[in-house]
Amino acid sequence: VMKRKIFIMGASTGIGKALAINYASDNTILGLGARRVELLEGLKEECELRNCETFIYENDVNIPLDCERSAQDFIRKAKGIDIIIANSGVGSSDHLFSGSSEKINNVLHTNILGVTNTILPFLFEMQKQKQGKVVVVSSVASFIPIPHKGGYSASKVAVRRLFDSWRPILSDYGIDAISICPGFIDTPMTKKILFKPFLKDVNTAAFAFIKA
């Protein structure tokens, strides 16, 4: 039986972690990337309890070389790639009156360039294989501008539009481009938000995403 080869970037907490646990099985090879390697080590153990071959990568999505190294290593070890999920993201207010663009720029950089840094190193292999799925976690914020979260909303519009543009090109090579636009999910990133209509728990969300 051919094993599914899945790489999840941004796997240490929240949606990424829930996806990893739900995907973990003896017919899957998982690659998990994130900055906090100690959290990935715990997750690796959890996945291996489900007989899932798991590789972890200490990876900052803002550093292209980090992402390229992780992708190349995983493709070599897993002998290919079936699904790459770009889930790294940060949420922060714009801090419009702080006198500094640092906070908003960090959101824009991580949430947009983090996606291109994550996905492009895998596309050459998928093109060669003539199959694969690339997945980005956008947001309902890409449809509804959220006050104080202009950087976040804009970043989620940007990645959704990226995928819209890529979809017809990638489909010529048998590659599916899938954009997921969740609402509020109970993760560390949404802890401080007071108003969270239609809040979903992370496992419900992960199950729905996997189906998609």
C-alpha positions as a Markdown table, in Angstrom:
| # | Residue | x | y | z |
|---|---|---|---|---|
| 1 | Val | 0.0 | 0.0 | 0.0 |
| 2 | Met | 1.3 | 3.4 | -0.9 |
| 3 | Lys | 1.6 | 5.7 | 2.1 |
| 4 | Arg | 0.2 | 9.3 | 1.9 |
| 5 | Lys | 2.9 | 11.8 | 2.3 |
| 6 | Ile | 1.7 | 14.9 | 4.1 |
| 7 | Phe | 3.6 | 18.0 | 5.2 |
| 8 | Ile | 2.0 | 20.5 | 7.6 |
| 9 | Met | 3.7 | 23.9 | 8.2 |
| 10 | Gly | 2.5 | 25.5 | 11.4 |
| 11 | Ala | 1.9 | 22.3 | 13.2 |
| 12 | Ser | 2.9 | 23.0 | 16.8 |
| 13 | Thr | -0.6 | 24.2 | 18.1 |
| 14 | Gly | -4.2 | 24.8 | 17.0 |
| 15 | Ile | -5.4 | 23.8 | 13.6 |
| 16 | Gly | -2.1 | 22.4 | 12.5 |
| 17 | Lys | -1.7 | 20.2 | 15.5 |
| 18 | Ala | -5.3 | 18.9 | 15.2 |
| 19 | Leu | -4.7 | 18.1 | 11.5 |
| 20 | Ala | -1.5 | 16.2 | 12.3 |
| 21 | Ile | -3.2 | 14.1 | 15.0 |
| 22 | Asn | -6.2 | 13.4 | 12.7 |
| 23 | Tyr | -4.0 | 12.5 | 9.7 |
| 24 | Ala | -1.7 | 10.3 | 11.8 |
| 25 | Ser | -2.0 | 6.6 | 10.9 |
| 26 | Asp | 0.1 | 3.7 | 9.7 |
| 27 | Asn | -0.6 | 4.5 | 6.1 |
| 28 | Thr | 0.7 | 8.1 | 6.3 |
| 29 | Ile | 4.1 | 9.7 | 6.5 |
| 30 | Leu | 4.0 | 13.1 | 8.2 |
| 31 | Gly | 6.3 | 16.1 | 8.0 |
| 32 | Leu | 5.6 | 18.7 | 10.7 |
| 33 | Gly | 7.2 | 22.2 | 10.6 |
| 34 | Ala | 7.1 | 25.0 | 13.2 |
| 35 | Arg | 9.4 | 27.4 | 15.1 |
| 36 | Arg | 8.8 | 25.8 | 18.5 |
| 37 | Val | 10.5 | 22.4 | 18.1 |
| 38 | Glu | 9.8 | 21.3 | 21.7 |
| 39 | Leu | 6.1 | 21.4 | 20.9 |
| 40 | Leu | 6.7 | 19.4 | 17.7 |
| 41 | Glu | 8.6 | 16.8 | 19.7 |
| 42 | Gly | 5.5 | 16.1 | 21.9 |
| 43 | Leu | 3.3 | 16.0 | 18.8 |
| 44 | Lys | 5.7 | 13.6 | 17.0 |
| 45 | Glu | 5.3 | 11.2 | 20.0 |
| 46 | Glu | 1.6 | 11.4 | 19.8 |
| 47 | Cys | 1.6 | 10.7 | 16.0 |
| 48 | Glu | 4.0 | 7.8 | 16.5 |
| 49 | Leu | 1.6 | 6.2 | 19.0 |
| 50 | Arg | -0.7 | 5.9 | 16.0 |
| 51 | Asn | 2.1 | 4.1 | 14.1 |
| 52 | Cys | 2.7 | 7.1 | 11.9 |
| 53 | Glu | 6.2 | 7.7 | 10.5 |
| 54 | Thr | 6.8 | 11.4 | 11.5 |
| 55 | Phe | 9.6 | 13.9 | 10.7 |
| 56 | Ile | 9.8 | 17.2 | 12.5 |
| 57 | Tyr | 11.4 | 20.5 | 11.3 |
| 58 | Glu | 12.3 | 23.5 | 13.3 |
| 59 | Asn | 11.3 | 26.1 | 10.7 |
| 60 | Asp | 10.6 | 29.8 | 10.5 |
| 61 | Val | 8.4 | 30.5 | 7.5 |
| 62 | Asn | 9.8 | 34.0 | 7.2 |
| 63 | Ile | 13.2 | 32.4 | 6.2 |
| 64 | Pro | 12.9 | 31.0 | 2.6 |
| 65 | Leu | 16.1 | 28.8 | 3.0 |
| 66 | Asp | 14.6 | 27.1 | 6.1 |
| 67 | Cys | 11.5 | 26.2 | 4.1 |
| 68 | Glu | 13.5 | 24.9 | 1.2 |
| 69 | Arg | 15.7 | 22.7 | 3.4 |
| 70 | Ser | 12.6 | 21.2 | 5.2 |
| 71 | Ala | 10.8 | 20.5 | 1.9 |
| 72 | Gln | 13.9 | 18.9 | 0.3 |
| 73 | Asp | 14.6 | 16.7 | 3.3 |
| 74 | Phe | 11.0 | 15.6 | 3.6 |
| 75 | Ile | 10.6 | 14.8 | -0.1 |
| 76 | Arg | 13.8 | 12.8 | 0.1 |
| 77 | Lys | 12.8 | 10.8 | 3.2 |
| 78 | Ala | 9.1 | 10.3 | 2.2 |
| 79 | Lys | 10.0 | 9.7 | -1.5 |
| 80 | Gly | 7.5 | 12.4 | -2.7 |
| 81 | Ile | 4.8 | 14.6 | -1.5 |
| 82 | Asp | 0.9 | 14.3 | -1.7 |
| 83 | Ile | -0.4 | 17.1 | 0.4 |
| 84 | Ile | 1.3 | 20.3 | 1.6 |
| 85 | Ile | -0.7 | 22.4 | 4.1 |
| 86 | Ala | 0.4 | 26.1 | 4.7 |
| 87 | Asn | -1.1 | 26.8 | 8.1 |
| 88 | Ser | 1.5 | 29.1 | 9.7 |
| 89 | Gly | -0.1 | 32.3 | 10.6 |
| 90 | Val | -0.1 | 35.1 | 13.2 |
| 91 | Gly | -3.0 | 37.2 | 14.4 |
| 92 | Ser | -2.3 | 40.6 | 15.9 |
| 93 | Ser | -4.0 | 44.0 | 16.0 |
| 94 | Asp | -2.7 | 46.7 | 13.6 |
| 95 | His | -1.5 | 49.0 | 16.4 |
| 96 | Leu | -2.3 | 51.9 | 14.2 |
| 97 | Phe | -1.4 | 54.6 | 16.6 |
| 98 | Ser | 1.8 | 53.0 | 18.0 |
| 99 | Gly | 4.1 | 55.0 | 15.8 |
| 100 | Ser | 5.6 | 51.8 | 14.4 |
| 101 | Ser | 4.6 | 49.5 | 11.5 |
| 102 | Glu | 6.4 | 46.5 | 13.1 |
| 103 | Lys | 3.4 | 44.6 | 14.4 |
| 104 | Ile | 1.3 | 44.9 | 11.2 |
| 105 | Asn | 4.3 | 44.2 | 9.0 |
| 106 | Asn | 5.0 | 41.0 | 10.9 |
| 107 | Val | 1.4 | 39.8 | 10.3 |
| 108 | Leu | 1.6 | 40.7 | 6.6 |
| 109 | His | 5.0 | 39.1 | 6.2 |
| 110 | Thr | 4.3 | 35.9 | 8.0 |
| 111 | Asn | 0.8 | 35.3 | 6.6 |
| 112 | Ile | 1.6 | 36.1 | 3.0 |
| 113 | Leu | 5.3 | 35.3 | 2.4 |
| 114 | Gly | 5.1 | 32.5 | 4.9 |
| 115 | Val | 2.7 | 30.8 | 2.5 |
| 116 | Thr | 4.8 | 31.3 | -0.7 |
| 117 | Asn | 7.9 | 30.2 | 1.3 |
| 118 | Thr | 6.1 | 27.1 | 2.4 |
| 119 | Ile | 4.5 | 26.0 | -0.8 |
| 120 | Leu | 6.9 | 26.8 | -3.7 |
| 121 | Pro | 9.7 | 24.5 | -2.6 |
| 122 | Phe | 7.2 | 21.5 | -3.0 |
| 123 | Leu | 5.7 | 22.5 | -6.4 |
| 124 | Phe | 8.6 | 21.3 | -8.5 |
| 125 | Glu | 8.2 | 17.7 | -7.1 |
| 126 | Met | 4.4 | 17.8 | -7.5 |
| 127 | Gln | 4.8 | 19.0 | -11.1 |
| 128 | Lys | 7.2 | 16.1 | -11.7 |
| 129 | Gln | 4.8 | 13.6 | -10.1 |
| 130 | Lys | 1.8 | 15.2 | -12.0 |
| 131 | Gln | -0.3 | 15.0 | -8.8 |
| 132 | Gly | -0.7 | 16.6 | -5.4 |
| 133 | Lys | -2.7 | 18.9 | -3.3 |
| 134 | Val | -1.7 | 22.3 | -2.0 |
| 135 | Val | -3.7 | 23.8 | 0.9 |
| 136 | Val | -3.8 | 27.2 | 2.4 |
| 137 | Val | -5.6 | 28.2 | 5.6 |
| 138 | Ser | -7.2 | 31.6 | 4.7 |
| 139 | Ser | -10.1 | 32.9 | 6.8 |
| 140 | Val | -13.6 | 34.3 | 6.7 |
| 141 | Ala | -11.6 | 37.5 | 7.5 |
| 142 | Ser | -10.8 | 37.4 | 3.8 |
| 143 | Phe | -14.5 | 38.3 | 3.1 |
| 144 | Ile | -15.2 | 40.5 | 6.1 |
| 145 | Pro | -12.9 | 43.3 | 7.0 |
| 146 | Ile | -12.4 | 43.1 | 10.8 |
| 147 | Pro | -11.7 | 46.4 | 12.6 |
| 148 | His | -8.2 | 46.6 | 14.2 |
| 149 | Lys | -7.2 | 43.5 | 12.1 |
| 150 | Gly | -6.6 | 45.1 | 8.7 |
| 151 | Gly | -3.2 | 43.4 | 8.3 |
| 152 | Tyr | -4.7 | 40.1 | 9.2 |
| 153 | Ser | -7.7 | 40.5 | 6.9 |
| 154 | Ala | -5.5 | 41.8 | 4.1 |
| 155 | Ser | -3.1 | 38.8 | 4.4 |
| 156 | Lys | -6.0 | 36.3 | 4.2 |
| 157 | Val | -7.4 | 38.1 | 1.1 |
| 158 | Ala | -3.9 | 37.9 | -0.4 |
| 159 | Val | -3.4 | 34.2 | 0.0 |
| 160 | Arg | -6.9 | 33.4 | -1.2 |
| 161 | Arg | -6.3 | 35.4 | -4.3 |
| 162 | Leu | -2.9 | 33.8 | -4.8 |
| 163 | Phe | -4.6 | 30.4 | -4.8 |
| 164 | Asp | -7.3 | 31.6 | -7.2 |
| 165 | Ser | -4.5 | 32.6 | -9.6 |
| 166 | Trp | -2.5 | 29.4 | -9.2 |
| 167 | Arg | -5.5 | 27.0 | -9.4 |
| 168 | Pro | -5.9 | 26.8 | -13.3 |
| 169 | Ile | -2.1 | 26.6 | -13.8 |
| 170 | Leu | -1.6 | 23.9 | -11.2 |
| 171 | Ser | -4.6 | 21.9 | -12.4 |
| 172 | Asp | -2.8 | 21.4 | -15.7 |
| 173 | Tyr | -0.3 | 19.3 | -13.8 |
| 174 | Gly | -2.9 | 17.4 | -11.8 |
| 175 | Ile | -2.3 | 19.5 | -8.7 |
| 176 | Asp | -5.3 | 20.7 | -6.7 |
| 177 | Ala | -5.2 | 24.2 | -5.0 |
| 178 | Ile | -7.5 | 24.2 | -2.0 |
| 179 | Ser | -8.3 | 27.4 | 0.1 |
| 180 | Ile | -9.9 | 26.8 | 3.5 |
| 181 | Cys | -11.6 | 29.9 | 5.0 |
| 182 | Pro | -12.5 | 29.0 | 8.6 |
| 183 | Gly | -14.4 | 31.2 | 11.0 |
| 184 | Phe | -13.6 | 31.3 | 14.7 |
| 185 | Ile | -11.9 | 28.1 | 16.0 |
| 186 | Asp | -11.0 | 27.5 | 19.6 |
| 187 | Thr | -7.2 | 27.7 | 19.4 |
| 188 | Pro | -4.4 | 29.7 | 21.3 |
| 189 | Met | -4.6 | 32.3 | 18.6 |
| 190 | Thr | -8.3 | 33.2 | 19.3 |
| 191 | Lys | -8.0 | 33.0 | 23.1 |
| 192 | Lys | -8.0 | 36.8 | 23.6 |
| 193 | Ile | -10.8 | 37.6 | 21.2 |
| 194 | Leu | -14.0 | 38.3 | 23.2 |
| 195 | Phe | -16.7 | 38.0 | 20.5 |
| 196 | Lys | -16.4 | 34.7 | 18.7 |
| 197 | Pro | -19.7 | 33.8 | 16.9 |
| 198 | Phe | -20.2 | 30.2 | 15.6 |
| 199 | Leu | -17.0 | 29.1 | 17.5 |
| 200 | Lys | -16.0 | 25.6 | 16.6 |
| 201 | Asp | -13.7 | 23.3 | 18.5 |
| 202 | Val | -10.4 | 22.4 | 16.8 |
| 203 | Asn | -11.2 | 18.7 | 16.1 |
| 204 | Thr | -14.5 | 19.5 | 14.4 |
| 205 | Ala | -12.7 | 22.0 | 12.3 |
| 206 | Ala | -9.8 | 19.6 | 11.5 |
| 207 | Phe | -12.3 | 16.8 | 10.5 |
| 208 | Ala | -14.1 | 19.2 | 8.1 |
| 209 | Phe | -10.8 | 20.4 | 6.6 |
| 210 | Ile | -9.6 | 16.8 | 6.0 |
| 211 | Lys | -12.8 | 16.0 | 4.2 |
| 212 | Ala | -12.4 | 19.1 | 2.0 |
